[in-house]
């Protein structure tokens, strides 16, 4: 899977600027950042629950 380079990021930023306008762009960025933070928190919670369950299973069987 190819990664995004500088030219691709510039094109995406220009398109977002055209679509949302300069006034809404900070709000869109803030919303995306908040969604990513919430996703990371939920992921960390699931990972910690899985690790905790694995520890309990090892203690029961071991």
N, C-alpha and C positions, 0 to 999 in steps of 0.2 A: 504494500500500500504506500503510495508516494506521500511524502510530507508536504506541508504548505511552505512555500518559500516567501520571500519578501514581496515579489510582484503579485502573487496571489492574495496575500494579506492586504495589500494596497487596493487591489480591485474590490475585494470584499468590503473594505472600509468605505470606499467611494460609493459603492452600491447602497450600503446601509445609510450613508449620508443623504443620498438622493431619495431613498424610499422614506426614511423617517424624518429627515430634515435636521438641521443643527440644534433645534430646540428640544427635540425628543430623544436625540441620541444619548445624552447622559442618563435619561430615565431608562432607556432600553438596556444600556450597559449595567446599570444598577440592578435591574430586574434579572438579567442573566447571571450576574455575580451572586445574587441572593439565591437563585435556583441552584447554581453549582455548589454553594455552601451547604444548602439543605440536602442535596444529593450526597455530598461527601459525608455529612453527619449521619444520614440514614445508612450509607454503606458501612461506615465504621461501626455503627450499632449492630448491624447484621453480622459483620465479621467477628465482633467481640462475643455475640451470642453463640455463634458457631464454635468459636474457640472454647467458650465456657462449657458448651454441651460436650465437646470432645474430651475435655478434662474430666467431666463427670462420668462419661462412658469408660474412660480409662480406669478411673478409681473403682467403678463398679465391677468391671471385668478383671482388673489387675489385682 
